[in-house]
């Protein structure tokens, strides 16, 4: 082969190697962010619950944190700290000393907590060595009521080792021929200390990627086990090692099958497990035909085992998914199966009566006498999904009016603003405030005042498009974000909303009705508005002008 040919082949091998390393790093990065966010989402649900209850007492808080702890995959404990003093921690075992702790008295903890409060966002600290043993990550989420009042903190301690292991970062020297390291303690990114793997990896031309964590980032580094120069041979040896492992496993299976007594004993133990486990277990062959169907699977799907043996596993899935599944099983090779073995995923199941329900399934596979067999372990997650939906509602909606809350609105609005600004599309914002709301509460009571807010939310949504974003921003203040809307159309929408609101009558609780009005500030995107905060500020100024001019009207921000 010519020198040019050698160089070309070397370049091709390098590209293959870099692609492989990038794929492995991206896989771990995405799974790491997903696992981390799933647990942090539980804290947001707790925050939403506290806000909806206007604070919580010890008994109701205990039930709530126990439920959250149950659903957290890597949560070691959950702490509630109204006024920055821990009043409740679950589980209490080995954590009794933390009860009563006042965060400002502990400078090392107070610094990141103060940053979380000032930013009004979750902040992650660690990894740190825990007094109870092990390594933990600590998240602190501040709780603010809609009127801006600070209530306290919700804190999670996550098991860092469990988290990393779940995404394939188990401390081994090699993962699919790749070594990993991470740095960025306390979310400091490349400036933070190394907390996983060999720090020297960062000095060896490693591929690096940012892992987004609350309040900052980590940096993940990936490097072939033998470096970039030895990558080609590294991949080849990995393939040979895989073949060797398969050969050893196949030989082991053959030897066990030759021993009839051991096989009989193994079958008895296996059958006892299948008959008593609470999880559904289904064994299928390479063609998707069911070979075993345990009692728990009978309960899940409503079929008896005899009527399912030999049938296609597609009977247990919605038809659209069954066709995709059959093609997937037929196309997979054993390398694909081994890579995905044990990884759980959520799918839809279909019962004998045709009803569908969510299940979590983990699949394993092996070769026996040349036949590929798949073992699926299934669990009904209907309750978990319902709980997740409820947590999502608590985290993203205002409990009184049912519209989006401030936190969820700001998250979505920021993304809309960025895209709009980049592509120079029109965008407008309405800041809506119920007039004389304090007087309504004083005259008619807070229950009637709540009805005013509910009615206002209903009529405002009726005047907006499905593509518009509408939320309760705090107290009696609402906000509407209108994508693809210039100032003229925003004013048209505003005038329509004012007219509809003026026609409303709210029961006063004493047999009568009374009207109410709103004031609205209108702001549209202009070249001098560079951030979403600028757009909010402009709409706020317009609202202030409308109120200053007598209320029950709209106004643009004053020209400065």
C-alpha positions in Angstrom: 0.0 0.0 0.0 1.3 3.5 -0.9 2.1 6.1 1.8 -1.0 8.0 0.6 -3.1 4.9 1.0 -1.7 4.3 4.5 -2.4 7.9 5.5 -5.9 7.7 4.0 -6.7 4.5 5.9 -5.2 6.0 9.1 -7.5 9.1 8.7 -10.5 6.9 8.1 -9.7 4.8 11.2 -9.3 8.0 13.2 -12.7 9.3 12.0 -14.3 6.0 12.9 -12.7 6.1 16.3 -13.7 9.8 17.0 -17.3 9.0 16.0 -17.4 6.0 18.3 -16.0 8.0 21.2 -18.4 10.9 20.5 -21.4 8.5 20.4 -20.4 6.9 23.7 -19.9 10.3 25.3 -23.2 11.7 24.0 -25.0 8.6 25.2 -23.8 9.0 28.7 -24.3 12.8 28.7 -27.9 12.6 27.6 -28.7 9.8 30.1 -26.9 11.7 32.9 -28.9 14.9 32.3 -32.1 12.9 32.0 -31.6 11.0 35.2 -30.5 14.1 37.1 -33.5 16.2 35.8 -35.9 13.4 36.7 -35.0 13.6 40.4 -34.8 17.4 40.4 -38.3 17.5 38.8 -39.6 15.9 42.0 -38.3 18.9 44.0 -40.1 21.2 41.6 -43.3 19.2 42.3 -42.8 19.7 46.0 -42.3 23.4 45.5 -45.5 23.6 43.5 -47.3 21.7 46.2 -46.1 24.0 49.0 -47.2 27.1 46.9 -50.6 25.5 46.2 -51.1 24.9 50.0 -49.7 28.4 50.9 -47.1 26.5 53.0 -47.6 23.1 54.6 -47.9 21.7 58.1 -45.6 18.9 59.4 -48.1 16.0 58.9 -49.0 16.8 55.2 -45.4 17.5 54.4 -44.3 14.1 55.8 -46.7 12.3 53.5 -45.6 14.3 50.5 -41.8 13.9 51.0 -42.3 10.2 51.6 -44.0 9.8 48.3 -41.4 11.8 46.5 -38.6 9.8 48.1 -40.3 6.6 46.8 -40.3 7.8 43.2 -36.8 9.3 43.2 -34.4 6.8 41.7 -31.2 8.3 43.3 -32.7 10.3 46.2 -31.1 9.6 49.6 -33.1 12.2 51.5 -35.4 15.2 51.1 -35.4 18.2 53.5 -37.9 21.0 53.9 -36.6 24.3 55.3 -39.1 27.1 55.8 -37.3 30.3 56.7 -34.0 28.5 55.9 -34.3 26.2 58.9 -34.7 22.5 58.4 -38.0 21.4 60.0 -38.5 18.1 58.2 -36.1 15.5 56.7 -37.0 12.1 55.2 -35.9 9.5 55.9 -35.1 10.6 59.4 -32.8 7.6 60.2 -29.1 8.8 60.3 -30.3 12.4 59.6 -31.7 13.4 63.0 -28.8 15.9 63.6 -29.9 17.9 60.5 -33.3 18.8 62.0 -33.3 22.4 63.3 -30.2 23.3 61.2 -30.3 27.0 60.3 -28.5 27.4 57.0 -27.1 30.9 57.5 -25.2 29.5 60.5 -23.2 27.2 58.1 -21.2 29.4 55.8 -20.1 26.6 53.5 -23.8 25.7 52.8 -25.2 29.3 52.9 -23.1 30.6 50.0 -24.7 28.3 47.3 -28.1 28.6 49.1 -28.0 32.4 48.9 -27.1 32.2 45.2 -30.2 29.9 44.7 -32.4 32.5 46.5 -31.0 35.4 44.6 -31.4 33.7 41.2 -34.8 32.1 42.2 -33.6 28.9 40.6 -32.4 25.4 41.7 -28.7 25.3 42.4 -26.6 22.0 42.5 -23.7 21.5 44.9 -21.1 18.7 44.9 -20.3 16.0 44.5 -19.3 16.0 48.2 -18.4 13.4 50.8 -21.5 12.8 53.0 -21.3 12.4 56.8 -23.5 9.3 56.5 -21.1 7.8 54.1 -20.9 7.8 50.3 -20.8 10.7 47.8 -23.7 13.0 47.3 -25.1 15.7 45.1 -27.2 18.4 46.8 -29.8 20.5 45.1 -31.5 23.5 46.7 -34.7 24.9 45.2 -36.1 28.1 46.7 -39.8 28.5 47.2 -41.4 31.9 46.3 -45.1 32.6 46.5 -46.8 34.3 43.6 -46.6 37.7 45.4 -42.8 37.4 45.5 -42.6 36.4 49.1 -39.7 34.0 49.9 -40.9 31.0 51.9 -37.9 28.7 52.3 -36.1 25.7 50.6 -36.6 22.2 49.3 -33.4 20.3 49.3 -32.5 16.9 47.8 -29.5 14.8 48.5 -28.8 12.4 45.6 -26.6 9.4 45.6 -23.8 10.4 43.1 -22.4 6.9 42.8 -25.9 5.4 42.0 -26.5 8.2 39.5 -23.2 7.7 37.6 -23.5 3.9 37.6 -27.0 4.1 36.1 -25.7 5.9 33.0 -22.7 3.6 32.4 -20.1 5.6 34.5 -19.3 2.8 36.9 -15.6 3.6 37.6 -14.3 0.9 35.3 -11.1 1.6 33.3 -13.0 1.1 30.0 -16.5 1.5 28.8 -16.9 0.3 25.3 -13.2 1.0 24.7 -13.5 4.6 26.1 -12.3 6.2 29.3 -14.2 9.0 31.0 -13.5 11.7 33.4 -15.7 14.6 34.7 -14.9 17.9 36.4 -16.9 20.9 37.6 -17.6 20.4 41.3 -20.5 22.8 42.3 -21.4 23.3 38.7 -18.2 25.3 37.9 -17.6 23.5 34.5 -14.0 23.4 33.3 -12.9 25.5 36.2 -14.1 23.1 38.8 -12.3 20.2 40.4 -12.2 16.7 38.8 -14.6 14.4 40.6 -14.8 11.3 38.4 -12.1 9.3 36.6 -8.5 10.2 35.9 -7.7 13.9 35.8 -4.9 13.2 33.3 -7.6 12.5 30.7 -8.2 16.2 30.3 -4.6 16.8 29.3 -4.6 14.1 26.5 -6.5 15.8 23.8 -9.7 14.3 25.1 -13.1 14.9 23.5 -15.0 17.2 26.0 -18.7 18.0 26.3 -20.7 20.2 28.7 -23.2 18.5 31.0 -25.9 21.0 32.0 -26.8 20.9 35.7 -28.9 23.3 37.7 -27.1 26.6 38.2 -24.0 25.6 36.1 -22.4 22.8 34.3 -20.0 19.9 34.4 -17.5 18.9 31.8 -17.3 15.3 30.5 -14.1 14.1 28.9 -13.8 11.0 26.8 -10.7 9.3 25.4 -10.0 5.9 23.8 -8.4 3.4 26.2 -5.2 3.3 24.1 -5.3 6.9 23.0 -6.1 8.2 19.6 -3.0 6.6 18.0 -3.9 3.1 19.1 -7.6 3.5 18.6 -7.9 1.2 15.5 -6.4 -1.8 17.3 -8.4 -1.0 20.4 -11.6 -1.3 18.5 -10.5 -4.5 16.9 -9.5 -6.1 20.2 -12.9 -5.0 21.6 -14.7 -6.9 18.9 -12.4 -10.0 19.4 -13.0 -9.8 23.1 -16.8 -9.7 22.5 -16.5 -12.8 20.4 -14.5 -14.6 23.1 -17.0 -13.7 25.8 -19.8 -15.1 23.6 -17.8 -18.3 23.0 -17.2 -18.7 26.7 -20.9 -18.1 27.5 -22.1 -20.5 24.8 -19.7 -23.2 26.1 -20.9 -22.6 29.6 -24.5 -22.9 28.6 -23.7 -26.1 26.7 -21.9 -27.6 29.7 -24.9 -26.8 32.0 -27.3 -28.3 29.6 -25.3 -31.5 29.5 -25.7 -31.8 33.2 -29.3 -33.0 33.5 -29.5 -32.8 37.3 -28.3 -29.2 37.4 -30.7 -28.3 34.6 -33.6 -29.8 36.5 -32.7 -28.0 39.7 -32.3 -24.7 37.8 -35.6 -25.2 36.1 -37.3 -25.7 39.5 -35.8 -22.6 40.9 -36.7 -20.6 37.8 -40.3 -21.8 37.8 -40.6 -20.9 41.5 -39.4 -17.4 40.7 -41.6 -17.0 37.7 -44.7 -18.1 39.6 -44.2 -15.9 42.6 -42.6 -12.6 41.3 -44.9 -9.6 41.2 -43.5 -8.5 37.8 -44.8 -9.9 34.6 -42.2 -12.1 32.8 -42.6 -13.0 29.1 -40.1 -15.1 27.1 -40.2 -14.9 23.3 -38.2 -16.5 20.6 -36.4 -14.9 17.7 -39.7 -14.7 15.7 -41.6 -13.0 18.5 -43.5 -16.1 19.5 -44.3 -16.4 23.2 -42.5 -19.3 25.0 -43.4 -18.5 28.6 -46.0 -16.3 30.2 -46.0 -16.2 34.0 -48.9 -15.6 36.4 -48.1 -12.0 36.9 -48.3 -11.5 33.1 -51.7 -13.2 33.1 -52.9 -10.6 35.7 -51.4 -7.7 33.7 -52.9 -8.6 30.3 -56.0 -10.7 31.2 -54.9 -13.7 29.1 -54.3 -17.2 30.4 -50.9 -18.7 29.7 -52.1 -21.6 27.6 -53.9 -19.3 25.2 -50.7 -17.1 24.7 -48.0 -19.8 24.3 -46.9 -19.8 20.6 -48.8 -16.5 19.9 -47.1 -13.3 18.7 -46.0 -10.9 21.4 -47.6 -8.3 19.2 -51.0 -9.2 20.7 -49.9 -7.4 23.8 -49.1 -4.2 22.1 -51.0 -1.5 20.2 -51.1 -2.5 16.6 -48.9 0.4 15.4 -46.2 -0.4 17.9 -46.4 -4.1 17.3 -45.4 -3.8 13.6 -42.4 -1.6 14.6 -41.4 -4.1 17.3 -41.5 -7.1 15.0 -39.1 -5.3 12.5 -36.8 -4.3 15.4 -36.5 -7.8 16.8 -35.9 -9.3 13.4 -33.2 -6.7 12.5 -31.3 -6.7 15.8 -28.0 -8.6 16.1 -26.6 -9.9 19.4 -24.3 -7.0 19.8 -27.3 -4.6 19.7 -29.1 -6.8 22.3 -26.2 -6.9 24.7 -25.7 -3.2 24.6 -29.4 -2.6 25.4 -29.7 -5.5 27.9 -31.3 -4.5 31.2 -32.2 -1.0 30.0 -35.7 -0.1 31.1 -38.1 1.8 28.9 -41.7 2.9 29.0 -44.1 1.5 26.4 -47.9 0.9 25.9 -49.4 -2.5 26.6 -52.7 -3.8 25.3 -55.0 -6.0 27.5 -57.2 -8.8 26.2 -60.2 -6.5 26.4 -58.4 -4.0 24.1 -57.7 -1.4 26.7 -54.2 0.1 26.7 -52.0 0.9 29.7 -48.4 2.1 30.4 -45.8 -0.5 31.3 -42.1 -0.4 32.0 -40.1 -3.2 30.3 -36.6 -4.4 30.7 -35.3 -6.9 28.1 -32.5 -9.4 28.2 -31.4 -11.9 25.6 -29.1 -14.9 25.0 -28.4 -17.7 22.6 -29.4 -21.3 23.5 -28.6 -24.0 21.0 -28.3 -21.4 18.4 -31.7 -19.9 19.2 -32.0 -16.3 20.3 -34.3 -16.0 23.2 -35.6 -12.7 24.7 -36.8 -12.3 28.3 -39.0 -9.3 29.1 -39.7 -8.2 32.7 -42.8 -5.9 32.8 -44.4 -3.7 35.4 -47.7 -1.8 35.3 -46.8 1.9 35.8 -50.3 3.4 35.6 -50.1 4.8 39.1 -46.6 6.2 38.5 -47.6 7.9 35.3 -50.6 9.4 37.0 -48.4 10.7 39.8 -45.9 12.1 37.2 -48.8 13.9 35.5 -50.0 15.3 38.8 -46.5 16.5 39.6 -46.2 18.1 36.2 -49.4 19.9 36.8 -48.2 21.1 40.2 -44.9 22.2 38.8 -46.3 24.1 35.8 -49.8 25.3 36.6 -51.4 27.9 38.9 -53.6 25.9 41.3 -56.3 28.5 41.5 -56.9 29.4 37.9 -55.4 26.3 36.1 -53.3 28.4 33.8 -49.6 28.2 33.5 -47.6 29.5 36.5 -44.8 32.0 36.4 -41.9 29.5 36.5 -43.2 27.4 33.6 -44.1 30.5 31.6 -40.6 32.1 32.0 -39.0 28.8 30.9 -41.1 28.6 27.7 -41.1 32.3 27.0 -37.3 32.6 27.1 -36.9 30.0 24.4 -39.6 31.7 22.3 -37.9 35.0 22.7 -34.5 33.7 21.7 -35.9 32.1 18.5 -37.9 35.2 17.6 -35.0 37.4 18.1 -32.7 35.2 16.0 -35.0 35.1 13.1 -36.3 38.7 13.4 -40.0 37.7 13.7 -42.6 39.9 15.5 -43.4 39.3 19.2 -45.6 41.1 21.7 -46.3 40.8 25.4 -49.4 41.9 27.4 -49.1 42.6 31.1 -52.7 42.3 32.6 -53.7 43.4 36.0 -57.1 43.3 37.8 -58.1 46.8 38.8 -58.8 47.6 42.5 -58.3 44.0 43.4 -57.4 44.8 47.1 -60.7 46.7 47.4 -62.6 43.7 45.9 -61.0 41.4 48.5 -61.8 43.9 51.3 -65.4 44.4 50.3 -66.4 40.9 49.2 -63.8 38.6 50.8 -61.0 36.6 49.3 -63.3 33.8 48.0 -65.0 36.3 45.7 -61.6 37.8 44.8 -60.5 34.3 43.7 -63.6 34.0 41.5 -62.5 37.3 39.8 -59.1 35.9 39.0 -60.6 32.6 37.7 -63.1 34.5 35.5 -60.3 36.8 34.2 -58.2 33.8 33.3 -61.1 32.2 31.5 -62.0 35.2 29.4 -58.4 36.1 28.6 -57.7 32.6 27.3 -60.9 32.8 25.1 -59.4 35.9 23.5 -56.1 34.3 22.7 -54.9 31.8 20.1 -53.7 28.3 20.9 -50.2 29.4 20.0 -50.2 32.2 22.6 -48.8 31.7 26.0 -50.8 32.8 29.0 -49.9 32.6 32.7 -50.6 34.0 36.2 -47.6 36.0 36.9 -48.3 36.8 40.5 -51.2 38.0 42.7 -53.7 39.6 40.4 -51.3 40.0 37.6 -51.4 37.9 34.4 -49.2 37.8 31.3 -49.7 36.8 27.7 -47.0 36.2 25.1 -48.1 36.6 21.5 -45.7 35.0 19.0 -45.8 36.3 15.4 -47.7 39.4 16.6 -46.7 43.0 15.8 -47.8 46.0 17.8 -50.9 46.7 15.8 -52.4 43.2 16.2 -51.4 43.2 19.8 -53.4 46.3 20.4 -56.4 44.7 18.6 -56.2 41.7 20.9 -55.9 44.0 23.9 -59.0 46.1 23.0 -61.0 42.9 22.4 -60.0 41.6 25.8 -60.9 44.9 27.5 -64.4 44.7 25.9 -65.0 41.1 27.0 -63.9 41.8 30.5 -66.2 44.8 30.9 -69.2 42.5 30.1 -68.4 40.1 32.9 -70.4 39.9 36.2 -69.1 38.0 39.2 -71.4 36.9 42.0 -70.7 38.8 45.2 -71.7 36.0 47.5 -74.7 38.0 48.8 -77.2 37.4 46.0 -75.9 40.2 43.7 -73.3 40.6 41.0 -70.6 43.1 40.3 -68.4 44.0 37.3 -64.6 44.3 37.3 -62.0 45.8 34.9 -58.4 45.3 34.0 -55.5 47.5 33.0 -53.1 46.2 30.3 -49.5 47.2 29.3 -48.6 46.4 25.7 -45.0 45.9 24.6 -43.6 44.7 21.2 -40.2 43.5 20.2 -38.0 46.3 18.9 -34.2 46.4 18.1 -33.4 48.0 21.4 -35.0 45.2 23.4 -32.2 42.7 23.7 -33.5 40.3 26.4 -36.8 38.9 27.5 -36.4 40.8 30.8 -36.3 44.0 28.7 -39.7 43.0 27.1 -41.2 42.3 30.5 -39.9 45.6 31.8 -41.4 47.5 28.8 -44.9 45.9 29.3 -44.7 46.6 33.0 -44.0 50.3 32.2 -47.0 50.3 29.9 -49.2 48.8 32.7 -48.1 51.5 35.1 -49.0 54.1 32.5 -52.5 52.6 32.0 -53.1 52.6 35.7 -51.9 56.1 36.0 -54.3 57.2 33.3 -57.3 55.9 35.2 -57.3 52.1 34.7 -59.7 50.1 32.5 -57.5 50.8 29.5 -54.3 49.8 27.8 -51.1 51.7 27.2 -47.7 51.3 25.5 -44.6 52.0 27.5 -43.7 55.7 27.6 -41.1 57.0 25.1 -38.0 57.8 27.1 
